[in-house]
Amino acid sequence: MQKHIMKPLSEFVKAKRKEVNLTQEAFAERAGVALTVVRKIEQGKENLNLEKVNQVLAMFGHTLVPVSNKELSLTKGKMDS
């Protein structure tokens, strides 16, 4: 995963978890992942397992998918227009 994506992901997960008033431990249990997965996401760590990240994001109705640099460039171009 690219580093520039990690900070917003970590902030998103932490904020959403706090919105539903769950500890990291309780949230990990409900998401079906290890506590270390939630901690790594919230700390903005790299080299995360996409499947585990999506298990966490599924709790909020979201998923993360790989995107090529070409797709990012096309999206950026549309947003700049």
N, C-alpha and C positions, 0 to 999 in steps of 0.2 A: 504494500500500500504506500502511496506517496505521502510524504510528511505533511504537505499543506492541507491534506484532507483530514488528518488525524486530530488536529486541535478542534475544529468544529464538531467532529464526531464525538470526541470526548466531552465537550461542553454540552452537546445535545443529550447524550445518554445520562450524564450526571443531572442535568436540569430536569429531564423527564422523570428520572427515578425519584428525585426529591419531590416533584409535583404529586406523585402517587404515594408519597410518604413511606418509602421502603428503604431499609438499610441495604447496603451492598449485599450482605449475606442473604437477606430475604428475597431481594430482587434476583440474585443468581439462581436461587432455588426455584423461583417461579418461572424463570426463563429457561431452566433446564441446562444451565451451564455451571462450570466451576466458578467459585468466588474469584479465583485468579484471573479469569476471563474478564469479568466486570471490572476488576481493579486495573488490569492492563488497558482496557478501553478508556476508562476514565482518566488514566494517567497519560494517555496519548502515545502509548507504546506502538512501535512498528512491528512488522512481521506477525500480524494477527491472522488467525484462521478465519477466512471469509464466512464459512459456514457458521462458526460460533458467533461472529459479529452479527450475522443475519438472524440468528436465534434471539439475540438480545434486541435487535431493532424490530423484530416481529412483534414484540410486546407493545410497540407503539404504531403498528401498521406500516412499517417502512422496511425497505431492503436496500442493500448496497450492491451494485454490480460493477464489474470491471469495465473501464472505459478506455479506449485507445487515445493516444495523443492527438490523432487526427480528429476523432470525435470531439475532443475537448476544444480543439482549434475551431471547428465548425460551430460549436455552441457559443464560444466566446465571440465569434464574428457576428452571430445573430443577435447577441445581447448588446453588442456595441452599436448596432444599426439603429 
